[in-house]
């Protein structure tokens, strides 16, 4: 009878890379996600992960490239736009925060699906299932050579973000903790709670975009 660990452990370098990328995605999202839970903004992560879809499609439309640079820039811009639109609806439109998130991310996600279907139908190499659900099994096929070693592009996307999230939390641990539990007190003590909020949302957007290639939008 084969040993259980022999069955469960990866058997090839590609499988080890898939396991490593999955672990890095979980850690990067978990570090930032804890603060969203504390701020009662769990839906924001879901909102940004759906809303960045039109950013990816628009980046391709304007640049004609599927390289990581334009895709990252387009998705990051739309991710930040999601945050600003949600806050604008909440503060100036009198809409509850959760309702504002629902309106923004469903509208942007629908726009992204329409654009994706439109340009996929025209022969563009943008697969709907891959963009929506990710393709971990195909990750080893998209590799970059660094120092003579082939490394999956998804690993190169998520590993710097994991490090950046860790440094961000280490540097702003006290400020994030105080502003998450009592933003009014944080402002009174001289911390810029509003700036910390947008910095955190920027980190959420960066993490979402970096995780997008491996695990998709949904």
Number of C-alpha atoms within 10 A of each C-alpha: 3 6 7 8 8 9 9 8 11 14 10 8 10 17 16 13 19 21 15 14 24 18 11 20 25 14 16 25 20 14 17 21 20 13 20 19 14 13 16 13 17 15 16 25 21 16 25 30 25 27 28 30 30 23 25 27 25 19 20 19 14 10 11 12 12 16 11 14 10 19 21 21 16 21 28 25 16 21 31 21 17 25 23 15 16 25 17 15 18 17 13 8 11 10 16 14 19 15 12 21 25 16 16 21 26 14 13 21 21 15 17 21 18 14 18 22 16 12 17 15 12 9 9 14 10 17 15 14 11 17 20 18 15 20 15 20 11 13 21 19 12 11 15 16 10 8 7 7 9 12 19 20 18 26 24 14 21 26 18 15 22 22 12 16 23 15 12 17 17 11 11 12 11 12 16 22 16 18 22 20 13 13 21 14 13 20 14 10 10 8 17 15 21 13 10 17 17 14 13 20 22 17 22 28 29 24 27 28 29 27 27 28 23 26 20 21 24 11
